[in-house]
Amino acid sequence: MNIKLECHSDSKLEDICCITRDIYNSLGLTEKSRYKLHFGKTTCNIKVKPCDKDRNEKRNILYLSSNIFKPSFTDCDLTQLENISLNIWRNDERIYLGPVLGIFVKSNLLTVPKKKKD
């Protein structure tokens, strides 16, 4: 299932994400549960609720606080991701966001393997 991100800076809703009702229902989410959101190698604990009616004219959108992925991603990083179509799927209490390959990794989190000595 494809989805797009929209980030906001509402600090009161730091760990609450809003998702369009169609996707909310198809993933079988509940407002009482907490989920672990996986985005590349970054994870965070969130609550998910269906979007307000005024946001529902846009389909397949995940609204999240820009603070959720800090310090791993800056506001600028997240803004660049807003126009990319991402996959979203759920496995138990885990929600995965991004390409299946997990390419959303900051370069400072990567290491080059050392050469094997013969």
Buried (B, 14 or more C-beta within 10 A) or exposed (E): EEBBBEBEEEEEBBBBBBBBBBBBEEBEBEEEEEBBBBBBEBBBEBBBBBBEEEBEEEEBBBBBBBBBBBEBBEEEBBEEBEEEEBEBEBEEEEBBBBEEEEEBBBEEEEEEEEEEEE
